[in-house]
Amino acid sequence: MVLATRQNVQKVLKNFNKKEGVIVVKGKELKERDDTDVEVDFRQESSFYYLTGCAEPGFSVVIDVATERIQLIAPPVNPDDVVWMGYPDSLETLQTKYDVDEAIYSTELDARLKTASVVYTIPHFNVTLNEDVKVASEEDNKALYAAICEARIIKADWEIDVMRKANKISSDAHIKVMEACTTGINEADLYAIFLNESNRHGAFFQSYMPIFGSGMNAATLHYNKNNASIENPTDMILVDAGCEYNYYASDITRTFPVGGKFTEEAATIYSIVLDMQKACIAELKSGAKWEDIHTTALEVAAEGLIKTGILVGEKQELLDKDVVAAFFPHGIGHMIGIDVHDVPKYCTSVERIDRPSYRYLRMRRTLAANNVVTVEPGIYFCEFMIDPVVKDEKTSKYINKEMLNKYKSVGGIRIEDNLVITEDGSYNLTTVPKEINEIEAIMEEASSKKRKLD
């Protein structure tokens, strides 16, 4: 199937609002490990893939701003490469394989660019141009990057379909992990199950380094050692993992009990996090401000932690003093697409809010229809984050140490889904069950089948 990437090019050109010249975007080269001839896993540059759908190394693209003509620039045929890798696609095949007007070899690129009135490139790309080429100003190149980013964060229907597939594969893999979880295994065993389920459905790459954190490992936000023994049936295990399918990411987190039954303490904290997520999802729609949704998560977290007795005081005072950030230190989520943190340099380019409760927001934007975002609240009992608040005489009064110790063994809880923004709401691409009774039912059924086999 030929991806409809010409639509993406047209969106970029509309955002760019220039009348003449050409755009040059360079794809990635195949690299080898230091001092070896062993290739590093190849992953195409995201914006280049967005414009071409080409996942092959050594390619570039030239886009004529005035005519919207798209030329795919292929590396010349190297006889040595043919011996080892086989003969590459012909120019005619490339033209039909991708949504482009023409394919030419890179040996013709300089001559093509010399005829252009101006050549635009993405600022952070290392594109070497002949001295005879008229290069655009830094300001115009930054405008090009902004135009690409604005296009990328508004997903086409076909892009959402690919992301739905990635979510389906990952959701099913999460369920397989829940079913396999038991005492006496290792985090690595569950990690391997997730990778196997992804691979056998054609998703050979993960969107990021997966997180399989059991017990107190779940309190580390990006724990990725994934190699601890799982021995305690009452421990919670946090699984943050999502495959990449046809270059589009999924990013899903579920937290569940090793032994299949939530303890009272785990159920209490889990329910707070689920309430946080539901409240935030209810506010998603075109026109909603992302930081307002994050504030909702903070407010629900404060209410829940006060109710449990962990936090003491008035909700607004706790929020004003940023006490809740000791338990919920990260942002509520991020854009997702070809990159798991979609267009991160762009979405974080505005000024950050310099407060503990907000400084790790991955974007400050007003949402628009066909944005795809994650909503991933969490509560963590990380001593590194909590101890300074407990020891500070200005904030220690807000924390009940006895109740804190009661819940500390929960470790960390996070729940994360991928949602598409609509004009009046959102819809969820993630299908993994997340209600306590649903999770317990999945794990009980799997356990029952194992007992019958034994």
Protein Blocks (a to p, Z undefined) as FASTA:
>chain_A
ZZfkklmmmmmmmmnopabdcdddddddddddehiabdcdddddfklmmmnopabehiac
dddfklopacdddddddfklmmmnopaddfklmmmmpccfbdcdfklmmmmmmmpmbdcd
dfklccdddfkbccddfklmmmmmmmmmmmmmmccfklmmmmmmmmmmmmmmmmmmmmmg
cghiafklmmmmmmmmmmmnopabcfbdcdddehjllmpmklcklpaccfbfkbccdddd
dddeehiacdddddddfklpacfklmmmmmmmmmmmmmmmmmgcghiafklmmmmmmmmm
mmmmmmnomagcjfklmmmnommmmmmmbcfbdcddjbmbghkllmmmpccdddfklmmp
cbdcdddehiacdddddddddfklmmmmmmpmklmmmpcfklmmmmmmnopacddddddd
dfklccdfbfcdfbfklmmmmmmmmmmmmmmmZZ
